């Protein structure tokens, strides 16, 4: 049996591997990757590489083995993810894996924003497959904001159409630690469970702007604009329209409270408080 992480060279996948290697021997960890060269550092750490591609179902036949505990990290190609995830689910079922954990979205079936649609359909496919499963419904990553600090600092503004909505985000490493805990803990504690994962504290974009200002020593304001204006700003800055529309829709969801839930599930799984947003901002400013 191995603990298998798909999308292992992605931002979340690498952090999951890091967390796993603090808990289990490297020989028991396998990484499903598309590019062997990109994963060379994982192999050097003793992690087994299994080469496969979500978009090429025939390559997935050798990705999983009977008894494996598998983490399906959702793909990044919006619009193609259901078919890609279905191929992984089929391969996992054919192999007879012992657990399929999936990184979905906070709210599960109740999430009513566009980005949630493919996650909800993937959960439906997993349930229909009959596979032993665990749903890791991840809230928003704080890095989704702090990775965009350069234009915020350049223009002195956090621009969004989220109104006064609040976000119970957590650091990406927190979600990775939760996935590792589920994959290494007693299976009977986690099978059939759906964890709603979010940060311990919900914050507004006005509060985010104020914290960035306090830490950077610059004047940063929160500029709440209509959705149509925000879409024009994003596309004008070179963001592809499909992704700009997703960002605008997520802001609408934030305004309506869809990402504000503080469930406590994440802190319970990782055994500590989630990372405060001020810490993630500090790290981002240090590397800017």
Secondary structure, 3 states (H helix, E strand, C coil): CCEEEECCCCHHHHHHHHHHHCCCCHHHEEEEECCCHHHHHHHHCCCEEEECECCEHHHHHHCCCCCCEEEECCCCCCCCHHHHHHHHHHHHHHHCCCEEEEEEECCHHHCCCHHHHHHHHHHHHHHHHCCCEEEEEECCECHHHHCCHHHHHHHCEEEECCCCCEECCECHHHHHHHHHHHHHCCHHHHCCEEEEECCCCCEEHHHHHHHHHHHHCCCCEEEECCHHHHHHHHHHCCCCHHHHHHHHHHHHHHHCCCCCCCCCHHHHHHCCCCCCHHHHHHHHHHHC
